[in-house]
């Protein structure tokens, strides 16, 4: 391989990486319209142990007795 071929290869890899980063940036805030359970079954209820496990996986935080949830509707309530 010549230096020109290596340069074109590196340029292509960098271009591909930048395109991928742009695509991921463009779709990162895409809202979710529906949530379906795997296999088409019903979603677990709040009192089901699968719900707690799912919430722990989504929030990346263990849920233990004593934790509480506060629902804020906008950033003004989050950062007064």
Steps between C-alpha positions, in 0.01 A plus 500: 500500500621845421477799728220640284291183546553506876402868504180432305418213734546716809301781340215256427503362854495849650218603266298193591553564870388862468192397300408245766544759775275741309232237454505403868481867600201554270293214644593516869193698604246300301182462708354158565143463372414158645652241730430136427593195706724237347298222346189718471379427852368753749738742672576425867297691755656729758470236772666233284866419579583524127398869508749575775776313319423686179508839673833416663644413159365816335607740776826317578422541869392240755150553637485446873230576759500868590569634150241740366415638159426863419343574161598830342333628185775734380850628569373792708387257768822300481730802522311782677 
